[in-house]
Amino acid sequence: WRGLPAYRWLIKERDSSGKVVKRFDVTYILEPKRLLEFIKYFVFYRRSRDGVLDKIVARYNQYYAAKKAMKRIDEYMKGGGKNRGLIWHWLGSGKTYIMFFIANYYLDKYWHERPVIFFIVDRRDLEEQHERMLTSIEEKKFKILFKKIESIRDLHGLIRVMKESEVRGGTIAWGVYLTTIQKFRRGGGRTVSEDEREFARGLLDLLRELGEEYLEYLRVENPEEYERHRRILKELDDRGRLEYLVKLGQVKGKNILLLIDEAHRTQYGILAAMRKTALPNALAFGFTGTPVFKHERNTFVEFAYPHRGEYYLDVYFIRDSIRDGFTLPLVYHAVGEGEIGGEGIRIRLSEEELKGFIEEYMKARERGIDLTEQLDTMYK
């Protein structure tokens, strides 16, 4: 972090009335147990492109976000029902490092669970950026396991190994992987380029095949369970049989962690559905600086639990970044990512106002109202 401003350590607490109070106090991180954890998981070295060895020390916003993600992971691994979270941090706040802090902490803490970690991006330039950063970190275990998935064939091969590991238990599937969401595409569609078509059968075909292989495994190892599935399949039509086989072929392990960058852009349609179909029980954390509010593309619904009062797992607004000296002050009108009403909008509200807005949005959505169309009137 050469050239960045010095910053203080922020603490958020609730007073006797329940109101959130912020104060700066570096002694928070100096509590012995907390300090040892911080040194182990939040201080690293990286080798820059010019060969200089830099020390990476987490900022308070990165630390709190990673800790909240680990708390969610711990609860889920112990049987909890929440397996996703939205980390909404402003542009330039170091989200890639947060992803690394979470991945490395998870890898170390749950090593006995044979963890599989995916860094998922949606553009080649982001893939290259993540690869440069992740391979520059001087952390031996992480570097040994890290690999970029180069093709759809590589991804399919990895999913096959993960399924075999789940079923037979003998194959070791753990690892840290970087991939683009586009590699989760379906087979047979126009989105498959010509040079990939020969091996891009798509996840549905792969999962069906894995389902058939799982049935064959049961026929030998557990004939009673095999006959139960066979009787069910006989009663289904062609589509029903396909869906049933795909579910049998799913990788159902909870030891899979998905860290999804720019989660507001591609995590809603077919590609995201394929990802969730292949890995239905995976932990998924979405990272964005600009969540989307559209009816059919809603980042809060996709990664948070707004119906249960959780609109994000952690947030670091632009005003926080300006206060800390990482962003220059800006004065701006509401800015649309694309046209307003098309891709969604970006708005500047306080944390409490934002929660109120999202809550009202969810109620309006249930009534069939597109609240984003009313924003210009509401916030003039």
Contacts in CASP RR format, 6 or more apart in sequence:
PFRMAT RR
TARGET T0000
AUTHOR 0000-0000-0000
METHOD contacts of the structure
MODEL  1
WRGLPAYRWLIKERDSSGKVVKRFDVTYILEPKRLLEFIKYFVFYRRSRD
GVLDKIVARYNQYYAAKKAMKRIDEYMKGGGKNRGLIWHWLGSGKTYIMF
FIANYYLDKYWHERPVIFFIVDRRDLEEQHERMLTSIEEKKFKILFKKIE
SIRDLHGLIRVMKESEVRGGTIAWGVYLTTIQKFRRGGGRTVSEDEREFA
RGLLDLLRELGEEYLEYLRVENPEEYERHRRILKELDDRGRLEYLVKLGQ
VKGKNILLLIDEAHRTQYGILAAMRKTALPNALAFGFTGTPVFKHERNTF
VEFAYPHRGEYYLDVYFIRDSIRDGFTLPLVYHAVGEGEIGGEGIRIRLS
EEELKGFIEEYMKARERGIDLTEQLDTMYK
1 54 0 8 1.000
1 56 0 8 1.000
1 57 0 8 1.000
2 54 0 8 1.000
4 326 0 8 1.000
5 324 0 8 1.000
5 325 0 8 1.000
5 326 0 8 1.000
7 59 0 8 1.000
7 60 0 8 1.000
7 324 0 8 1.000
7 325 0 8 1.000
7 326 0 8 1.000
8 24 0 8 1.000
8 26 0 8 1.000
9 24 0 8 1.000
9 25 0 8 1.000
9 26 0 8 1.000
9 28 0 8 1.000
9 29 0 8 1.000
9 60 0 8 1.000
10 22 0 8 1.000
10 23 0 8 1.000
10 24 0 8 1.000
10 60 0 8 1.000
10 61 0 8 1.000
11 22 0 8 1.000
11 23 0 8 1.000
11 24 0 8 1.000
11 25 0 8 1.000
11 28 0 8 1.000
12 20 0 8 1.000
12 21 0 8 1.000
12 22 0 8 1.000
13 20 0 8 1.000
13 21 0 8 1.000
13 22 0 8 1.000
13 23 0 8 1.000
14 20 0 8 1.000
14 21 0 8 1.000
15 21 0 8 1.000
20 351 0 8 1.000
28 34 0 8 1.000
29 35 0 8 1.000
29 38 0 8 1.000
29 63 0 8 1.000
38 58 0 8 1.000
38 63 0 8 1.000
41 66 0 8 1.000
41 101 0 8 1.000
41 104 0 8 1.000
41 105 0 8 1.000
41 108 0 8 1.000
42 57 0 8 1.000
42 58 0 8 1.000
42 62 0 8 1.000
42 63 0 8 1.000
42 66 0 8 1.000
42 101 0 8 1.000
43 55 0 8 1.000
43 56 0 8 1.000
43 57 0 8 1.000
43 58 0 8 1.000
44 55 0 8 1.000
44 56 0 8 1.000
44 100 0 8 1.000
44 104 0 8 1.000
44 137 0 8 1.000
44 138 0 8 1.000
44 139 0 8 1.000
45 53 0 8 1.000
45 54 0 8 1.000
45 55 0 8 1.000
45 56 0 8 1.000
45 137 0 8 1.000
45 138 0 8 1.000
46 53 0 8 1.000
46 54 0 8 1.000
46 56 0 8 1.000
46 133 0 8 1.000
46 136 0 8 1.000
46 137 0 8 1.000
46 138 0 8 1.000
47 53 0 8 1.000
47 54 0 8 1.000
47 136 0 8 1.000
47 138 0 8 1.000
48 54 0 8 1.000
48 136 0 8 1.000
49 132 0 8 1.000
49 136 0 8 1.000
53 138 0 8 1.000
56 97 0 8 1.000
56 137 0 8 1.000
58 66 0 8 1.000
58 97 0 8 1.000
58 101 0 8 1.000
59 93 0 8 1.000
59 94 0 8 1.000
59 324 0 8 1.000
61 89 0 8 1.000
61 93 0 8 1.000
61 314 0 8 1.000
61 316 0 8 1.000
61 320 0 8 1.000
62 93 0 8 1.000
62 94 0 8 1.000
62 97 0 8 1.000
62 98 0 8 1.000
62 101 0 8 1.000
63 101 0 8 1.000
64 314 0 8 1.000
65 87 0 8 1.000
65 89 0 8 1.000
65 98 0 8 1.000
65 313 0 8 1.000
65 314 0 8 1.000
65 316 0 8 1.000
66 98 0 8 1.000
66 101 0 8 1.000
66 102 0 8 1.000
66 105 0 8 1.000
68 313 0 8 1.000
68 314 0 8 1.000
69 85 0 8 1.000
69 87 0 8 1.000
69 98 0 8 1.000
69 102 0 8 1.000
69 285 0 8 1.000
69 313 0 8 1.000
69 314 0 8 1.000
70 102 0 8 1.000
70 105 0 8 1.000
70 106 0 8 1.000
70 109 0 8 1.000
72 82 0 8 1.000
72 83 0 8 1.000
72 85 0 8 1.000
72 283 0 8 1.000
72 285 0 8 1.000
72 313 0 8 1.000
73 106 0 8 1.000
73 110 0 8 1.000
73 257 0 8 1.000
73 283 0 8 1.000
75 81 0 8 1.000
75 82 0 8 1.000
76 82 0 8 1.000
76 83 0 8 1.000
76 254 0 8 1.000
76 283 0 8 1.000
77 110 0 8 1.000
77 113 0 8 1.000
77 254 0 8 1.000
82 305 0 8 1.000
82 310 0 8 1.000
83 254 0 8 1.000
83 281 0 8 1.000
83 282 0 8 1.000
83 283 0 8 1.000
83 284 0 8 1.000
84 283 0 8 1.000
84 284 0 8 1.000
84 285 0 8 1.000
84 286 0 8 1.000
84 303 0 8 1.000
84 304 0 8 1.000
85 284 0 8 1.000
85 285 0 8 1.000
85 286 0 8 1.000
85 303 0 8 1.000
85 304 0 8 1.000
85 312 0 8 1.000
85 313 0 8 1.000
86 263 0 8 1.000
86 285 0 8 1.000
86 286 0 8 1.000
86 288 0 8 1.000
86 291 0 8 1.000
86 299 0 8 1.000
86 300 0 8 1.000
86 302 0 8 1.000
86 303 0 8 1.000
86 304 0 8 1.000
86 311 0 8 1.000
86 312 0 8 1.000
86 313 0 8 1.000
87 95 0 8 1.000
87 98 0 8 1.000
87 285 0 8 1.000
87 286 0 8 1.000
87 287 0 8 1.000
87 288 0 8 1.000
87 312 0 8 1.000
87 313 0 8 1.000
87 314 0 8 1.000
88 288 0 8 1.000
88 289 0 8 1.000
88 291 0 8 1.000
88 312 0 8 1.000
88 314 0 8 1.000
88 315 0 8 1.000
88 316 0 8 1.000
89 95 0 8 1.000
89 98 0 8 1.000
89 287 0 8 1.000
89 289 0 8 1.000
89 314 0 8 1.000
89 315 0 8 1.000
89 316 0 8 1.000
90 289 0 8 1.000
90 316 0 8 1.000
90 317 0 8 1.000
90 318 0 8 1.000
90 320 0 8 1.000
90 321 0 8 1.000
90 327 0 8 1.000
91 289 0 8 1.000
91 290 0 8 1.000
91 327 0 8 1.000
92 321 0 8 1.000
92 326 0 8 1.000
92 327 0 8 1.000
93 289 0 8 1.000
93 316 0 8 1.000
93 321 0 8 1.000
93 326 0 8 1.000
95 261 0 8 1.000
95 287 0 8 1.000
95 289 0 8 1.000
96 129 0 8 1.000
96 130 0 8 1.000
96 133 0 8 1.000
96 261 0 8 1.000
97 133 0 8 1.000
98 287 0 8 1.000
99 119 0 8 1.000
99 259 0 8 1.000
99 261 0 8 1.000
99 285 0 8 1.000
99 287 0 8 1.000
100 133 0 8 1.000
100 134 0 8 1.000
100 137 0 8 1.000
100 142 0 8 1.000
102 257 0 8 1.000
102 259 0 8 1.000
102 285 0 8 1.000
103 117 0 8 1.000
103 119 0 8 1.000
103 142 0 8 1.000
103 176 0 8 1.000
103 257 0 8 1.000
103 259 0 8 1.000
104 139 0 8 1.000
104 142 0 8 1.000
106 115 0 8 1.000
106 117 0 8 1.000
106 257 0 8 1.000
107 115 0 8 1.000
107 117 0 8 1.000
107 141 0 8 1.000
107 142 0 8 1.000
107 145 0 8 1.000
107 176 0 8 1.000
108 141 0 8 1.000
110 255 0 8 1.000
111 174 0 8 1.000
113 255 0 8 1.000
114 165 0 8 1.000
114 172 0 8 1.000
114 173 0 8 1.000
114 174 0 8 1.000
114 255 0 8 1.000
115 174 0 8 1.000
115 175 0 8 1.000
115 255 0 8 1.000
115 256 0 8 1.000
115 257 0 8 1.000
116 162 0 8 1.000
116 173 0 8 1.000
116 174 0 8 1.000
116 175 0 8 1.000
116 177 0 8 1.000
116 255 0 8 1.000
116 256 0 8 1.000
116 257 0 8 1.000
117 175 0 8 1.000
117 176 0 8 1.000
117 177 0 8 1.000
117 256 0 8 1.000
117 257 0 8 1.000
117 259 0 8 1.000
118 177 0 8 1.000
118 178 0 8 1.000
118 179 0 8 1.000
118 256 0 8 1.000
118 257 0 8 1.000
118 258 0 8 1.000
118 259 0 8 1.000
119 130 0 8 1.000
119 134 0 8 1.000
119 176 0 8 1.000
119 177 0 8 1.000
119 178 0 8 1.000
119 179 0 8 1.000
119 259 0 8 1.000
119 261 0 8 1.000
120 179 0 8 1.000
120 180 0 8 1.000
120 181 0 8 1.000
120 258 0 8 1.000
120 259 0 8 1.000
120 260 0 8 1.000
120 261 0 8 1.000
120 275 0 8 1.000
121 127 0 8 1.000
121 130 0 8 1.000
121 178 0 8 1.000
121 179 0 8 1.000
121 180 0 8 1.000
121 181 0 8 1.000
121 261 0 8 1.000
121 262 0 8 1.000
122 180 0 8 1.000
122 181 0 8 1.000
122 182 0 8 1.000
122 261 0 8 1.000
122 262 0 8 1.000
122 265 0 8 1.000
122 266 0 8 1.000
123 180 0 8 1.000
123 262 0 8 1.000
124 180 0 8 1.000
126 261 0 8 1.000
126 262 0 8 1.000
127 148 0 8 1.000
127 178 0 8 1.000
127 179 0 8 1.000
127 180 0 8 1.000
130 178 0 8 1.000
130 261 0 8 1.000
131 148 0 8 1.000
131 178 0 8 1.000
134 142 0 8 1.000
134 146 0 8 1.000
134 176 0 8 1.000
134 178 0 8 1.000
135 143 0 8 1.000
135 146 0 8 1.000
137 143 0 8 1.000
142 176 0 8 1.000
145 174 0 8 1.000
145 175 0 8 1.000
145 176 0 8 1.000
146 175 0 8 1.000
146 176 0 8 1.000
146 177 0 8 1.000
146 178 0 8 1.000
147 175 0 8 1.000
147 176 0 8 1.000
147 177 0 8 1.000
147 178 0 8 1.000
148 177 0 8 1.000
148 178 0 8 1.000
148 179 0 8 1.000
149 155 0 8 1.000
149 158 0 8 1.000
149 177 0 8 1.000
149 178 0 8 1.000
149 179 0 8 1.000
149 183 0 8 1.000
151 183 0 8 1.000
151 196 0 8 1.000
151 199 0 8 1.000
152 183 0 8 1.000
152 185 0 8 1.000
152 196 0 8 1.000
152 199 0 8 1.000
152 200 0 8 1.000
152 202 0 8 1.000
153 199 0 8 1.000
153 200 0 8 1.000
155 179 0 8 1.000
155 183 0 8 1.000
155 184 0 8 1.000
156 199 0 8 1.000
156 201 0 8 1.000
156 202 0 8 1.000
156 203 0 8 1.000
156 206 0 8 1.000
158 173 0 8 1.000
158 177 0 8 1.000
159 203 0 8 1.000
159 206 0 8 1.000
159 210 0 8 1.000
159 251 0 8 1.000
159 278 0 8 1.000
160 206 0 8 1.000
160 210 0 8 1.000
161 171 0 8 1.000
161 173 0 8 1.000
162 173 0 8 1.000
162 251 0 8 1.000
162 256 0 8 1.000
163 210 0 8 1.000
163 214 0 8 1.000
163 249 0 8 1.000
163 251 0 8 1.000
164 170 0 8 1.000
164 171 0 8 1.000
164 173 0 8 1.000
165 171 0 8 1.000
165 172 0 8 1.000
165 173 0 8 1.000
166 173 0 8 1.000
166 251 0 8 1.000
166 252 0 8 1.000
166 253 0 8 1.000
167 214 0 8 1.000
167 217 0 8 1.000
168 217 0 8 1.000
174 255 0 8 1.000
181 260 0 8 1.000
181 266 0 8 1.000
181 267 0 8 1.000
181 271 0 8 1.000
181 272 0 8 1.000
181 275 0 8 1.000
182 191 0 8 1.000
182 271 0 8 1.000
184 203 0 8 1.000
184 271 0 8 1.000
184 272 0 8 1.000
184 274 0 8 1.000
184 275 0 8 1.000
184 278 0 8 1.000
185 191 0 8 1.000
185 192 0 8 1.000
185 200 0 8 1.000
185 202 0 8 1.000
185 203 0 8 1.000
185 270 0 8 1.000
185 271 0 8 1.000
185 274 0 8 1.000
186 202 0 8 1.000
186 203 0 8 1.000
186 204 0 8 1.000
186 270 0 8 1.000
186 274 0 8 1.000
187 200 0 8 1.000
187 201 0 8 1.000
187 202 0 8 1.000
187 203 0 8 1.000
187 204 0 8 1.000
187 205 0 8 1.000
188 200 0 8 1.000
188 202 0 8 1.000
192 200 0 8 1.000
192 202 0 8 1.000
202 274 0 8 1.000
203 274 0 8 1.000
203 277 0 8 1.000
203 278 0 8 1.000
204 242 0 8 1.000
204 246 0 8 1.000
204 274 0 8 1.000
204 277 0 8 1.000
207 245 0 8 1.000
207 246 0 8 1.000
207 249 0 8 1.000
207 250 0 8 1.000
207 277 0 8 1.000
207 278 0 8 1.000
208 242 0 8 1.000
208 245 0 8 1.000
208 246 0 8 1.000
208 249 0 8 1.000
210 248 0 8 1.000
210 249 0 8 1.000
211 245 0 8 1.000
211 246 0 8 1.000
211 248 0 8 1.000
211 249 0 8 1.000
212 245 0 8 1.000
214 248 0 8 1.000
214 249 0 8 1.000
215 226 0 8 1.000
215 229 0 8 1.000
215 230 0 8 1.000
215 245 0 8 1.000
215 248 0 8 1.000
218 225 0 8 1.000
218 226 0 8 1.000
218 229 0 8 1.000
219 226 0 8 1.000
229 244 0 8 1.000
229 248 0 8 1.000
232 244 0 8 1.000
233 241 0 8 1.000
233 244 0 8 1.000
233 245 0 8 1.000
236 244 0 8 1.000
246 277 0 8 1.000
250 277 0 8 1.000
250 278 0 8 1.000
250 279 0 8 1.000
250 280 0 8 1.000
251 278 0 8 1.000
251 279 0 8 1.000
252 280 0 8 1.000
252 281 0 8 1.000
253 279 0 8 1.000
253 281 0 8 1.000
253 282 0 8 1.000
254 281 0 8 1.000
254 282 0 8 1.000
254 283 0 8 1.000
256 279 0 8 1.000
256 281 0 8 1.000
256 282 0 8 1.000
256 283 0 8 1.000
257 282 0 8 1.000
257 283 0 8 1.000
257 285 0 8 1.000
258 275 0 8 1.000
258 279 0 8 1.000
258 282 0 8 1.000
258 283 0 8 1.000
258 284 0 8 1.000
258 285 0 8 1.000
259 285 0 8 1.000
259 286 0 8 1.000
259 287 0 8 1.000
260 267 0 8 1.000
260 284 0 8 1.000
260 285 0 8 1.000
260 286 0 8 1.000
260 287 0 8 1.000
261 286 0 8 1.000
261 287 0 8 1.000
262 287 0 8 1.000
262 288 0 8 1.000
263 286 0 8 1.000
263 287 0 8 1.000
263 288 0 8 1.000
263 291 0 8 1.000
263 299 0 8 1.000
263 302 0 8 1.000
263 303 0 8 1.000
264 288 0 8 1.000
264 289 0 8 1.000
264 290 0 8 1.000
264 291 0 8 1.000
264 292 0 8 1.000
264 297 0 8 1.000
264 299 0 8 1.000
264 337 0 8 1.000
266 272 0 8 1.000
267 286 0 8 1.000
267 299 0 8 1.000
267 302 0 8 1.000
267 303 0 8 1.000
268 296 0 8 1.000
268 297 0 8 1.000
268 298 0 8 1.000
268 302 0 8 1.000
272 302 0 8 1.000
284 303 0 8 1.000
285 303 0 8 1.000
285 313 0 8 1.000
286 299 0 8 1.000
286 303 0 8 1.000
288 299 0 8 1.000
290 337 0 8 1.000
290 346 0 8 1.000
291 299 0 8 1.000
291 300 0 8 1.000
291 312 0 8 1.000
292 298 0 8 1.000
292 299 0 8 1.000
292 337 0 8 1.000
292 343 0 8 1.000
292 344 0 8 1.000
293 299 0 8 1.000
293 300 0 8 1.000
293 344 0 8 1.000
293 345 0 8 1.000
293 361 0 8 1.000
293 371 0 8 1.000
293 372 0 8 1.000
294 341 0 8 1.000
294 342 0 8 1.000
294 343 0 8 1.000
294 344 0 8 1.000
294 372 0 8 1.000
295 365 0 8 1.000
295 370 0 8 1.000
297 343 0 8 1.000
297 344 0 8 1.000
298 365 0 8 1.000
300 306 0 8 1.000
300 311 0 8 1.000
300 312 0 8 1.000
300 358 0 8 1.000
304 310 0 8 1.000
304 311 0 8 1.000
304 312 0 8 1.000
304 313 0 8 1.000
306 358 0 8 1.000
306 359 0 8 1.000
306 362 0 8 1.000
307 362 0 8 1.000
309 359 0 8 1.000
311 354 0 8 1.000
311 355 0 8 1.000
311 358 0 8 1.000
311 359 0 8 1.000
315 351 0 8 1.000
317 348 0 8 1.000
317 351 0 8 1.000
318 327 0 8 1.000
318 330 0 8 1.000
318 348 0 8 1.000
319 348 0 8 1.000
321 327 0 8 1.000
322 328 0 8 1.000
322 329 0 8 1.000
322 330 0 8 1.000
332 348 0 8 1.000
334 340 0 8 1.000
334 345 0 8 1.000
334 346 0 8 1.000
334 347 0 8 1.000
334 348 0 8 1.000
334 375 0 8 1.000
334 376 0 8 1.000
334 379 0 8 1.000
335 345 0 8 1.000
335 346 0 8 1.000
336 343 0 8 1.000
336 344 0 8 1.000
336 345 0 8 1.000
336 346 0 8 1.000
337 343 0 8 1.000
337 344 0 8 1.000
337 345 0 8 1.000
337 346 0 8 1.000
338 344 0 8 1.000
340 372 0 8 1.000
340 375 0 8 1.000
340 376 0 8 1.000
341 370 0 8 1.000
341 372 0 8 1.000
341 373 0 8 1.000
344 372 0 8 1.000
345 372 0 8 1.000
345 375 0 8 1.000
347 357 0 8 1.000
347 375 0 8 1.000
347 379 0 8 1.000
349 357 0 8 1.000
360 371 0 8 1.000
361 371 0 8 1.000
361 372 0 8 1.000
364 370 0 8 1.000
364 371 0 8 1.000
365 371 0 8 1.000
END
